[in-house]
Amino acid sequence: MRLERYEHNPVLAPSDGSTWDSLVTCNPGVWYENGVFYMLYRAAGEDPEHVIRIGLATSRDGMHFDRADNSPVLSPSQEGPDSGAIEDPRIVKFGDVFYVTYAFRPFPPGQYWKFAHDEVNRPPVGDFAPVFLKENMANSALAVTRDFHTFRRLGRITSPILDDRDVILFPEKVKGKYVMIHRPKQYVGEGYGVKYPSIWMKFSDDILEWEDKESHLLMTGIEDTWEEKIGGSAPPLRTDDGWLLLYHGVSDAGKGYYRVGAVLLDLENPLKILGRTKEFILEPEGPLELDGFYKGCVFPTGNVIIDDILYVYYGAGDRYVNLATCNVNDLVDYIKYGK
């Protein structure tokens, strides 16, 4: 089974008339409510520092998006830890408040596609600076909003000494606990039981209190396949059969193509895997996905279900927002039965 691409991709592309999203629009968080698709997307202009911000676009049909503002809705702070870049938002809602997890850095990463693999700009900060500053390390944080235009930052939700991205909240409590998945890059080796970065899960009584909570290994990659390194992609979606979670898998020890798989988790015990796709359901194809700033990347960060249709919004080549769809029941059956 494969997701079906929208024939008029991309659904969002860089804007020639902009200074802040003229180079990159990708990796969006998406929410659907009252007939409107709200998209928070990663945005960057052509500045050499590569400052990364978040913009807002909306749509009535999920395919034709219009920018909702001429400026970013969330930008790096002036004095806080997220003063260099904020990126890859994922959206859930509790009550009437939207909770947005996002990755951040203390300095802009620079035009990383011109660097060696997995390298970013590291400005000199002195011998006594914390590793977070020395390595320009990516952490994750939480912000809240009621309207997608104004936000309040609640702060860091991962350890300052871990490169911890792909941090995603479940959209509901499970047995009275908030649930978070994350992908700490340093959790590899004999002590962790995994060779490559993997997907871990935490539970908490408070949506902002995570650092002292135990991390449980949810799933790891499979060596010599399309999914050696893995990470969570979009927020889990409730189905009658379990939590549907899309994840990304990377070949060649994390240096190869980004592809997409799916897993079904038990509704009452999300650490229990009920099924997992043996093959990817989306892989890079065409110039948008093969010739971007990351050559060979499909990276979902937003998904919604409407009338049994799963809409999957993903970054294409680290430059565009693309859309792919499928019947959600067909995907669940494929996860459970392999057909």
C-alpha positions in Angstrom: 0.0 0.0 0.0 1.1 3.5 -0.8 -0.2 7.0 0.1 -1.6 8.8 -2.9 0.1 12.2 -3.7 -2.1 15.2 -4.4 -1.6 15.8 -8.2 -1.0 19.5 -7.8 1.7 19.4 -5.1 3.1 21.5 -3.5 0.2 22.8 -1.4 2.6 25.5 0.0 5.7 26.8 -1.6 8.2 29.6 -0.8 7.0 33.2 -1.6 9.1 35.3 -3.9 7.9 38.5 -2.4 8.8 37.6 1.2 12.0 38.1 3.2 11.2 35.4 5.8 9.7 32.5 3.8 11.2 33.0 0.3 13.5 29.9 0.5 11.7 27.3 2.7 8.2 26.4 3.6 8.1 22.8 5.0 7.4 20.4 7.9 3.9 21.7 8.9 1.7 21.0 11.9 -1.9 20.9 10.8 -5.3 21.1 12.6 -8.8 20.8 11.2 -11.8 22.5 12.9 -15.1 24.0 11.8 -14.3 23.5 8.1 -10.9 25.1 8.2 -7.4 23.6 7.9 -4.9 25.5 10.0 -1.2 25.0 9.0 1.8 26.1 11.0 4.8 25.7 8.8 8.5 26.0 9.1 9.8 29.0 7.2 13.1 30.6 6.2 14.3 33.3 3.9 17.6 33.5 2.0 19.7 35.0 4.8 23.1 33.1 5.2 22.4 32.5 8.9 19.2 30.6 8.0 17.0 32.0 10.7 13.9 29.6 11.0 10.5 30.8 11.9 6.8 29.6 11.9 4.2 30.9 9.5 0.4 30.3 9.3 -1.6 29.3 6.3 -5.3 28.2 6.1 -7.5 26.3 3.7 -11.1 25.3 3.2 -10.4 22.1 1.2 -7.1 21.0 2.6 -5.4 21.5 -0.8 -5.4 25.2 -1.6 -3.7 27.1 1.2 -3.4 30.9 1.6 -1.0 32.6 3.9 -2.9 34.1 6.8 -0.4 36.8 7.6 2.4 38.8 6.0 4.7 38.0 8.9 5.6 35.0 11.0 3.2 34.1 13.8 6.1 32.7 15.9 9.7 33.8 15.6 13.0 33.1 17.6 13.0 35.0 20.8 15.3 37.9 21.5 16.8 36.6 24.7 15.5 33.1 25.3 17.0 29.7 24.5 15.1 29.5 21.3 16.7 32.6 19.9 18.3 31.0 16.8 15.6 28.8 15.2 12.1 27.4 15.8 10.9 24.6 13.6 8.8 21.5 12.9 5.6 22.3 14.9 3.1 19.6 15.9 -0.3 20.5 17.1 -2.8 18.9 19.6 -5.7 20.4 21.5 -6.9 20.1 25.1 -10.1 22.0 26.0 -10.1 25.2 23.9 -6.3 25.6 23.9 -3.9 24.3 21.2 -0.6 22.9 22.5 2.3 23.2 20.0 5.6 21.3 20.4 8.5 22.6 18.4 12.2 22.1 18.0 14.6 25.1 18.6 18.2 26.1 18.7 20.1 28.9 20.4 21.7 30.1 17.2 20.6 29.9 13.5 21.9 26.6 12.0 23.3 28.3 8.9 22.7 26.9 5.4 23.2 23.3 6.6 22.8 21.8 3.1 26.2 23.2 2.3 27.8 21.6 5.3 28.8 18.0 6.0 25.9 15.6 6.9 24.2 16.5 10.3 26.4 19.6 10.8 25.2 23.1 11.8 26.8 26.4 12.4 28.5 26.5 15.9 29.5 30.1 16.9 32.3 30.3 19.4 30.9 30.7 22.9 33.9 30.1 25.2 35.2 27.1 27.2 32.7 27.4 30.0 29.5 27.5 28.0 27.0 24.7 28.3 27.0 22.0 25.6 23.6 23.4 24.5 25.4 26.5 23.3 28.7 24.9 22.2 27.0 22.5 19.9 24.1 24.7 18.9 22.0 21.8 20.0 18.4 21.2 19.1 16.0 20.9 22.0 12.2 20.9 22.1 9.7 23.3 23.7 6.0 23.9 24.2 3.8 26.9 23.2 0.1 27.5 23.5 -2.4 29.4 21.5 -6.1 29.9 21.1 -6.2 31.4 17.6 -2.9 30.5 15.9 -2.0 34.2 15.7 -0.8 34.8 19.2 1.3 32.4 21.3 2.6 32.0 24.8 5.9 30.1 25.2 5.9 27.7 28.1 9.5 26.7 27.8 11.7 23.7 27.3 10.3 20.1 27.7 13.4 18.1 26.9 16.8 17.9 28.5 19.3 20.7 27.7 22.1 18.2 27.2 20.2 16.0 24.6 19.5 16.6 21.0 15.9 15.6 21.4 13.5 16.3 18.5 10.4 14.7 17.0 8.7 15.5 20.3 5.0 14.9 19.9 2.1 14.9 22.4 -0.8 12.5 22.2 -4.1 14.4 21.6 -5.8 12.8 24.6 -4.7 11.7 28.1 -4.3 7.9 28.4 -5.4 6.5 31.8 -5.2 10.0 33.2 -1.7 10.7 32.0 -0.3 13.0 29.3 1.7 11.0 26.8 4.7 12.2 24.8 7.0 10.5 22.2 10.5 11.8 21.5 13.7 10.8 19.8 16.8 11.6 21.9 19.7 11.3 19.5 22.1 10.2 22.3 20.0 7.3 23.4 22.0 4.7 21.4 24.5 1.9 22.3 24.5 -1.1 24.6 23.1 0.8 27.6 19.9 1.7 25.6 19.6 -1.5 23.6 19.5 0.3 20.2 22.1 1.0 17.5 20.4 4.0 16.0 18.1 6.8 17.3 14.7 5.4 18.0 11.2 6.3 19.3 10.8 6.6 23.1 7.7 7.4 25.2 7.0 9.2 28.4 4.0 9.6 30.7 3.3 12.6 33.0 0.7 14.2 35.2 1.6 17.6 33.9 1.8 18.6 30.3 5.0 20.7 31.0 6.8 18.3 33.3 8.8 15.7 31.4 12.5 15.8 32.1 12.4 13.6 35.3 10.0 11.1 33.8 11.2 7.7 32.7 11.6 7.1 28.9 10.3 3.8 27.6 11.6 2.4 24.3 8.6 2.2 22.0 10.2 1.0 18.8 13.5 0.9 17.1 14.7 0.7 13.5 15.6 -2.4 11.6 19.2 -2.8 10.4 19.9 -3.0 6.6 16.4 -1.7 5.7 14.8 1.6 4.7 14.2 2.3 8.4 17.5 2.0 10.3 17.1 5.4 12.1 13.5 6.3 13.0 11.5 9.0 14.7 7.9 10.0 15.2 6.3 12.1 12.5 2.7 13.5 13.2 0.5 13.4 16.3 -1.2 10.0 16.8 -4.8 9.8 15.7 -7.5 7.8 17.5 -9.1 5.0 15.5 -11.4 2.2 16.6 -8.5 -0.2 16.3 -5.9 1.9 18.1 -3.7 4.9 17.9 -2.5 5.5 14.4 1.0 6.9 14.4 3.0 7.8 11.3 6.8 7.7 11.7 9.8 8.4 9.4 12.5 5.9 8.7 16.0 6.8 7.3 18.2 4.4 5.5 22.0 4.2 5.5 22.4 4.7 9.3 20.5 8.0 9.1 22.3 9.4 6.0 20.0 8.1 3.3 16.4 8.7 2.1 13.6 9.6 4.5 10.5 7.4 4.0 7.3 6.9 5.9 5.9 4.0 7.9 2.9 3.6 10.2 2.2 1.8 13.4 -0.9 1.0 15.4 -0.7 1.3 19.2 -3.1 0.0 21.9 -5.6 2.7 23.0 -5.2 1.9 26.7 -1.5 1.0 26.7 0.3 2.9 23.8 3.5 1.1 24.6 1.8 -2.0 23.1 2.3 -2.2 19.4 -0.6 -3.9 17.6 0.8 -3.7 14.1 3.6 -2.1 12.0 4.0 -1.7 8.3 6.7 -3.9 7.0 7.2 -1.7 3.9 7.2 2.1 3.7 3.9 3.8 2.6 5.6 6.9 1.1 9.1 7.4 -0.3 10.7 10.4 -2.2 9.8 10.8 -5.8 10.0 13.6 -8.3 12.0 16.8 -8.2 10.3 18.4 -5.2 11.3 15.5 -3.0 14.6 14.4 -4.6 16.2 17.7 -5.4 15.6 19.9 -2.3 18.0 21.0 0.4 17.8 17.4 1.7 17.8 15.3 -1.4 15.4 12.4 -0.9 13.2 13.5 2.0 9.5 13.1 2.8 8.9 14.2 6.4 5.3 14.2 7.7 4.5 16.4 10.6 0.7 17.0 10.2 -2.2 14.6 9.7 -6.0 14.7 10.1 -8.9 12.4 9.4 -12.0 13.7 7.6 -14.8 11.4 6.5 -12.4 8.4 6.6 -9.8 10.1 4.5 -6.4 10.5 6.1 -4.7 13.8 5.0 -0.9 13.6 5.5 1.1 16.9 5.2 4.8 16.5 4.8 8.0 18.4 4.1 9.4 17.7 0.7 13.1 17.9 0.3 13.3 20.4 3.2 11.7 23.0 1.0 8.0 22.5 0.2 4.8 21.3 1.8 3.2 18.3 0.0 0.0 16.4 0.6 -0.7 12.7 0.3 -4.0 10.9 1.2 -5.5 7.4 1.7 -8.6 5.8 3.2 -7.7 5.4 6.9 -9.5 2.1 7.2 -7.4 0.7 4.3 -4.2 1.8 6.1 -5.3 0.3 9.4 -6.1 -3.0 7.7 -2.7 -2.9 6.0 -1.0 -2.4 9.3 -2.9 -5.2 10.9 -2.9 -7.7 8.2 -0.2 -6.6 5.7 -2.7 -6.3 2.9 
